[in-house]
Amino acid sequence: MSRRSSVIPGFGLSLGYAAFYASLIVFIPLAFLFAKAMTLTWSEFWATVLDPQAVASYRLSLGAAFIGALINLVFGFVVAWVLVRYDFFGKKIVDALVDLPFALPTAVAGIALTALYAPQGWIGQWLTPLGIKVAYTPLGVIVALTFIGLPFVVRTVQPVLEELEREIEEAAASLGANRWHIFQRILLPALLPALLTGFALAFARAVGEYGSVVFISGNMPFRTEITPLLIVSKLEQYNYAGAAALAVVLLTFSFVLLLLINFLQHWSSKRAGA
């Protein structure tokens, strides 16, 4: 029997191209980032990354990114559920608007959010009398990171919801399962890998966000200054090694969290398939 020729090249050639492309786009730039940071002595490196201003920026960048990703995890699931399970007037418009943060330049998003949430803005003018200040506070950073991260969760969960068979939920309901048990035992195991992936993508996107945050945060050291802004400041001072050192810290934190999320995703997929 003759072997059918595959349209895709063989494993060796495909692996070679994949490794070359990944090295060119990802691994080599990251390696040079670490190499640049290592031009500092150990004392200079630790003095740079453990500077109180840098530590405050880590806390804000990572904390706001994590909170924003958690918010998107919940409300992104709700948006995806509504778009998949219900038909309503303007559904296609809402579906298109979900992708707006993808297409919108981040600087434009930052200006728009600042105009909305500033003390005299359309929304800010109603929040200020209640003692809620969004613009130029850490809350404004969370709002900006939530805005840019929403599509990642929605677009990750939406295809999985579309493939779920409603007959299984109906069968469970006919056997006496309430809505909570249906969600906990049927929907959540199937959706958990997609939810974790969406969370990871939203978090990774938020950690490195600069354009939309720089306008609404106010960039006050120790209060609303994010790490990407501190990196840009060091680049403007021609302190390339210091900027690389801060980038290495941010990259390490992000990689560890993403590795943990991937482990949880693998565990949930294995458990669901068992």
HELIX and SHEET records of a PDB file:
HELIX    1   1 PHE A   11  ALA A   22  1                                  12    
HELIX    2   2 SER A   23  PHE A   27  3                                   5    
HELIX    3   3 ILE A   28  ALA A   37  1                                  10    
HELIX    4   4 TRP A   42  VAL A   49  1                                   8    
HELIX    5   5 PRO A   52  ARG A   85  1                                  34    
HELIX    6   6 LYS A   91  VAL A   98  1                                   8    
HELIX    7   7 LEU A  100  ALA A  103  1                                   4    
HELIX    8   8 THR A  106  TYR A  117  1                                  12    
HELIX    9   9 GLY A  124  LEU A  127  1                                   4    
HELIX   10  10 THR A  128  LEU A  130  5                                   3    
HELIX   11  11 PRO A  138  GLU A  163  1                                  26    
HELIX   12  12 ARG A  166  SER A  174  1                                   9    
HELIX   13  13 ARG A  179  ILE A  182  1                                   4    
HELIX   14  14 PHE A  183  LEU A  187  3                                   5    
HELIX   15  15 LEU A  188  VAL A  207  1                                  20    
HELIX   16  16 GLY A  211  SER A  217  1                                   7    
HELIX   17  17 THR A  227  GLU A  236  1                                  10    
HELIX   18  18 TYR A  240  GLY A  273  1                                  34    
END                                                                             
